[in-house]
């Protein structure tokens, strides 16, 4: 999951946008964000994919 | 004047692409391979070295012996690529002009990115790491074993699962399994990224008594206390910690301004060319493509790159495209294995683990040295698979 790699690299407070067309990732991303105590700023349905914006909150 | 083609890296992708170009273009091109050590190492064998089922010397050949005679081999490291001038600089001072360059420089292990990793954890992603782990396991008399991942992306995504299952086998064989706990610390929400593959291995892990902890991305190790901490805020104790170290692309990519995040080279998923510099191609672990970093990826990418460069040299329209093809074996222990075959559009439908796939993997291990120079998969292996 590329999001985890990006969050690792980012400073606290940064936002990361992920575009995903993979059904597995679409359920994993919110689950991971909740488990890791990050905050989900936006989820939107696009044409053929889903857009997530995640803030590294700790 | 023959075209000048420079291939950086003598791994699976670089070796195969160089041989295909040399054979296909003959006198129309000179092909030079640049490799820092001049040794070709069969990395999938590291896991077997760690578990004591093969010896390190079986995993190495001189790169020269795998290249066609008309290919030049420079034992040197590239320090920068200048796509505008068409020039690669080498550490020992030479400059190699090119009409096309292939960046097949692989991934670098970066244990320094995780505090405590180098002294507190073992790994099987380098030959010395595998040999070290083998010695640790020789004297291991049972305890809590944690197997996890300290960075994404990493090579061979199923390797931690495979290692867990094979370690279970090995500890049973040595009579220490009943005194041991094996836990797989998965960085994602299941055992493997690809759902059908995960669905296949999770029941096997359960049957073998291997616990799976999900969403555990290692951020630090405390070797003194014997604990490991995750990005998700959990802490676990261990007696033996085996972690896939963080991976990075080579500094060369960054210093040449060709990189995406993590020094992976920016790569078009179909043409395998750099988006801005059409004379720069990339193969294998070095790319920033969100697909498996594996030898098979490089194996399937190399003919595409070779064909596109041949078109460039001849002034014809390039047609070859990479469709995301990957194939990997996954050993599940007890002498059984399955196979994952997929591409950008088709997820894998792995067969139930069986002895046939295990036999196929064994044959592949032995025939690798005949496969890597030519790209031909032997008939014997095709029959089995």
Interface residues (C-beta under 8 A of the other chain):
Chain A: X1 X2 X4 X5 X6 X7 X8 X9 X23 X24 X27 X28 X31 X32 X35 X36 X37 X58
Chain B: X151 X152 X153 X187 X188 X189 X190 X193 X194 X195 X215 X217 X219 X231 X232 X233 X261 X262 X290
